[in-house]
Amino acid sequence: MNHEIHETDSPHRCVHLSKTPSTSGRINISQPLKKSARVYAIDFQTLENLAYGFSNVWKQLRCGTALRAARATSVSNPWKKFMRKLHPLENIEWLDRLSAARGGLSDTLYAMYSGLTNGITTDPALMNVPVDDHLTHRGDGVFESLKCVDGQLYNADAHLARLKLSCAGIGMAPPCPSAELLEIICDTLRAGGKKTCLIRVLVSRGTGNMGIDPALCDGPVLYVVAYRLTQRIENGCLKPARVCVSAIPIKPRKLATIKACNYLTNVLMKLEAKERDVDFVISVDENGNLGEGATENIGILTADNELLLPTSEHVLAGTTARRALELAQTLVANGTLAAAETRDITPEQAVAAKEIFIFGTTTDCTPVIEWEGSPVGDGTPGPVAAKLLALLKNDMTPSSESLIKVF
């Protein structure tokens, strides 16, 4: 007895089975009975043979025959390169590998103090913060960046005062009195041996806790790093800047006024500046006023010769910007400026400004020659920018009260 399979031309491609007599063990394919249907006559023995063949193939797949055949034809395993066994390293081998991985950094990282050792190292391979430090895996800490100029520390009192405020802002005690911290900074600078460099002071919540609870940390812990000073120099002068308004949301007020180690927003602003092919981008607060750059402050000179900097409600009070504002009072006194103060600044005011400035530890007072793709003034550094920079440079000379002798 055969099974006759009717394959219809209906949209659903239904299959119908019916029994028809047969005198052959071969597959019999008849001519179409109708225009709309075809009939295939297949004897039952043939179906059993086909089923037996499929059964053998399935068994081969299950026992791995097909997989071995695939390997024999050089089909590579994409995970093979990761299939290696790691083993614990002895301390000496670990340090050797660290030195190899961190080689060439001696011209960038000069010295580091760690509160965990209460000592200083000049080996970049050993300049590490533990993985269980809340600073490492939670960004829980505060910091300051200071500048050493020709062997003298600049504006240290302002930086250390702000560091103390930042510690209080995140509910953390300072690691030590300011006088002791200043001694540690100077000792680290001397160990690094570079008279002109930057100093990063980091205060972490502490170690001993991979969770989120700060109360479980053993801290605070102090780290101080002396490292290379890099500035934007062109033809022996600070390179003029091109600036745009940032699309990155500004930090909430409480976070904006604390110099915390969580700088993701600032990093995104720096990436944005590179993508837009400008030097800096400036945030805008919820009221539509200018905020700050990734690590810089902004100021403008209005048509009425007023030097304006944004208020400190939504920005970190920059030490260089504040010092420039203090020094600019001499320009108010001699009539160069009508005023020098903080005030809300709109992007429209920046468009109409005679001059725009970028203030920072490494930028000092950098003139802005382009704002949002249009020239500022005549597109060249203005006279007030030059005067402000001269005041800051004079504030860094040996006779200045803003300097502390290190070397």
DODO-830316 format. One record per residue (C-alpha): x, y, z. Coordinates in steps of 0.5 Angstrom, whole numbers, padded with zeros to 4 digits, always signed. Layout:
REM residues N
XYZ/...
//
This chain:
REM residues 407
+0000+0000+0000/+0003+0007-0002/+0002+0014+0001/+0000+0019-0004/+0002+0026-0002/-0002+0032-0006/+0001+0038-0005/-0004+0044-0007/-0002+0051-0010/-0006+0054-0004/-0003+0060-0001/-0003+0056+0006/+0001+0050+0002/-0003+0045+0006/-0001+0037+0005/-0006+0032+0004/-0005+0024+0005/-0009+0019+0002/-0008+0011+0000/-0007+0009-0007/-0005+0002-0010/+0002+0001-0012/+0006-0005-0016/+0013-0002-0015/+0018-0001-0009/+0020+0006-0013/+0018+0013-0012/+0013+0014-0017/+0012+0021-0019/+0005+0022-0023/+0004+0027-0028/-0001+0033-0025/-0008+0031-0025/-0010+0038-0025/-0008+0045-0026/-0008+0046-0019/-0005+0040-0016/+0000+0035-0017/+0001+0028-0014/+0007+0024-0012/+0006+0016-0010/+0012+0014-0005/+0012+0007-0003/+0012+0006+0005/+0019+0002+0004/+0022+0008+0001/+0020+0012+0007/+0023+0007+0012/+0029+0008+0008/+0029+0015+0008/+0028+0015+0016/+0033+0010+0017/+0038+0015+0014/+0036+0021+0018/+0037+0017+0024/+0044+0015+0023/+0046+0023+0021/+0042+0025+0028/+0046+0020+0032/+0053+0022+0028/+0051+0029+0030/+0050+0027+0037/+0056+0023+0038/+0061+0029+0035/+0062+0026+0029/+0060+0032+0025/+0064+0036+0030/+0070+0032+0029/+0069+0033+0021/+0069+0040+0022/+0075+0041+0025/+0079+0036+0020/+0077+0041+0015/+0080+0047+0019/+0074+0050+0022/+0077+0055+0027/+0074+0056+0034/+0074+0063+0035/+0075+0062+0043/+0081+0058+0042/+0086+0064+0043/+0082+0065+0050/+0083+0058+0052/+0089+0059+0057/+0090+0057+0064/+0093+0063+0068/+0096+0062+0074/+0098+0066+0081/+0105+0070+0080/+0110+0070+0085/+0111+0078+0088/+0118+0079+0084/+0114+0076+0077/+0108+0081+0079/+0113+0087+0080/+0117+0085+0074/+0111+0085+0069/+0109+0092+0072/+0115+0095+0071/+0115+0092+0064/+0108+0095+0063/+0109+0102+0066/+0116+0103+0063/+0117+0110+0060/+0113+0113+0065/+0119+0116+0068/+0119+0123+0064/+0111+0123+0066/+0110+0121+0073/+0116+0124+0078/+0114+0122+0085/+0108+0119+0089/+0107+0119+0096/+0102+0114+0099/+0098+0115+0106/+0098+0107+0106/+0106+0107+0106/+0107+0114+0109/+0113+0114+0104/+0115+0116+0097/+0117+0112+0091/+0120+0115+0084/+0118+0108+0081/+0112+0109+0076/+0111+0102+0077/+0109+0102+0084/+0105+0109+0084/+0099+0105+0085/+0092+0106+0088/+0089+0099+0091/+0083+0096+0088/+0079+0096+0094/+0080+0103+0095/+0073+0107+0094/+0077+0112+0090/+0078+0107+0085/+0072+0103+0084/+0067+0108+0086/+0070+0115+0085/+0069+0117+0092/+0074+0122+0094/+0076+0129+0092/+0083+0132+0089/+0087+0139+0088/+0092+0140+0082/+0097+0145+0084/+0103+0148+0080/+0110+0148+0082/+0114+0154+0078/+0121+0154+0078/+0122+0151+0085/+0116+0155+0088/+0109+0152+0089/+0104+0157+0087/+0097+0159+0090/+0097+0153+0095/+0093+0156+0101/+0087+0157+0096/+0088+0150+0093/+0088+0147+0100/+0082+0151+0103/+0078+0149+0097/+0081+0141+0099/+0078+0142+0106/+0071+0145+0103/+0071+0139+0098/+0072+0134+0104/+0067+0137+0108/+0062+0137+0102/+0062+0129+0101/+0062+0128+0109/+0069+0126+0110/+0075+0129+0115/+0081+0132+0112/+0087+0126+0112/+0091+0131+0116/+0092+0138+0118/+0094+0143+0112/+0101+0145+0115/+0102+0137+0115/+0099+0136+0108/+0104+0142+0105/+0110+0139+0108/+0108+0132+0105/+0107+0136+0098/+0114+0139+0098/+0117+0133+0100/+0114+0129+0094/+0116+0135+0090/+0123+0135+0092/+0123+0127+0091/+0121+0128+0084/+0127+0133+0083/+0123+0137+0078/+0122+0145+0079/+0117+0146+0074/+0111+0141+0075/+0104+0139+0077/+0102+0136+0083/+0096+0132+0084/+0093+0131+0091/+0088+0126+0092/+0084+0124+0098/+0080+0118+0098/+0075+0115+0103/+0079+0109+0104/+0081+0102+0103/+0078+0095+0105/+0071+0095+0102/+0069+0093+0095/+0061+0095+0097/+0058+0102+0096/+0058+0104+0104/+0063+0109+0106/+0062+0107+0113/+0066+0101+0112/+0072+0104+0109/+0079+0105+0113/+0080+0112+0111/+0081+0117+0109/+0088+0116+0105/+0092+0121+0102/+0096+0120+0096/+0100+0126+0093/+0103+0125+0085/+0108+0130+0082/+0108+0130+0075/+0109+0133+0068/+0106+0140+0067/+0104+0140+0060/+0101+0147+0057/+0098+0149+0050/+0104+0153+0047/+0105+0156+0040/+0111+0160+0038/+0113+0161+0045/+0106+0163+0048/+0099+0160+0050/+0096+0158+0044/+0089+0162+0043/+0083+0158+0044/+0077+0156+0040/+0071+0155+0044/+0063+0152+0043/+0057+0151+0048/+0057+0144+0051/+0051+0139+0050/+0053+0135+0056/+0048+0137+0062/+0051+0141+0067/+0053+0138+0074/+0047+0139+0079/+0049+0145+0084/+0052+0141+0090/+0056+0136+0086/+0059+0142+0081/+0062+0146+0087/+0066+0140+0090/+0072+0138+0087/+0070+0130+0087/+0074+0125+0083/+0068+0123+0079/+0070+0127+0073/+0066+0123+0068/+0062+0129+0066/+0068+0133+0065/+0071+0127+0061/+0065+0127+0056/+0066+0135+0055/+0073+0134+0053/+0071+0128+0048/+0066+0133+0045/+0071+0138+0044/+0075+0134+0040/+0069+0131+0036/+0067+0138+0035/+0075+0140+0033/+0075+0146+0038/+0079+0147+0044/+0074+0147+0050/+0067+0147+0051/+0063+0151+0056/+0057+0148+0060/+0050+0152+0060/+0046+0151+0067/+0038+0150+0067/+0037+0158+0067/+0041+0159+0061/+0047+0162+0064/+0054+0160+0062/+0058+0155+0067/+0065+0152+0066/+0069+0148+0062/+0072+0141+0063/+0077+0143+0067/+0077+0151+0066/+0073+0157+0068/+0071+0162+0063/+0070+0170+0063/+0068+0175+0058/+0070+0183+0057/+0063+0186+0055/+0062+0192+0051/+0062+0196+0057/+0069+0194+0059/+0067+0190+0065/+0070+0183+0066/+0065+0178+0068/+0066+0171+0071/+0060+0166+0072/+0057+0166+0079/+0060+0160+0083/+0053+0157+0084/+0053+0152+0079/+0061+0152+0078/+0067+0150+0081/+0070+0156+0084/+0077+0156+0080/+0083+0158+0084/+0086+0161+0078/+0080+0165+0076/+0079+0168+0083/+0086+0170+0083/+0085+0173+0076/+0079+0177+0079/+0083+0179+0085/+0089+0182+0081/+0084+0185+0076/+0082+0190+0081/+0088+0194+0079/+0086+0195+0072/+0079+0197+0075/+0083+0202+0079/+0087+0205+0073/+0081+0205+0069/+0082+0200+0064/+0076+0196+0066/+0070+0199+0069/+0068+0193+0073/+0071+0186+0075/+0066+0181+0078/+0062+0175+0078/+0055+0175+0075/+0050+0171+0071/+0053+0171+0063/+0048+0168+0058/+0051+0165+0051/+0048+0171+0048/+0053+0176+0052/+0059+0171+0050/+0057+0173+0042/+0057+0180+0043/+0063+0180+0048/+0070+0184+0046/+0074+0179+0049/+0073+0172+0052/+0078+0168+0057/+0079+0161+0059/+0082+0161+0066/+0086+0155+0069/+0092+0152+0073/+0095+0150+0066/+0092+0155+0062/+0093+0161+0066/+0089+0166+0062/+0088+0164+0055/+0085+0168+0050/+0079+0166+0046/+0079+0168+0039/+0073+0164+0036/+0066+0163+0039/+0061+0158+0036/+0065+0158+0030/+0065+0166+0029/+0071+0170+0031/+0071+0174+0038/+0073+0181+0036/+0077+0181+0030/+0079+0174+0031/+0086+0176+0035/+0088+0176+0042/+0086+0182+0045/+0089+0187+0050/+0086+0185+0056/+0087+0178+0056/+0095+0180+0055/+0094+0185+0061/+0091+0179+0065/+0096+0174+0063/+0102+0179+0065/+0098+0180+0072/+0098+0172+0073/+0105+0171+0071/+0108+0177+0076/+0104+0173+0081/+0108+0167+0080/+0115+0171+0081/+0120+0170+0087/+0118+0176+0090/+0110+0174+0090/+0106+0172+0096/+0103+0167+0093/+0109+0163+0092/+0112+0158+0097/+0119+0156+0096/+0120+0148+0095/+0127+0148+0092/
//
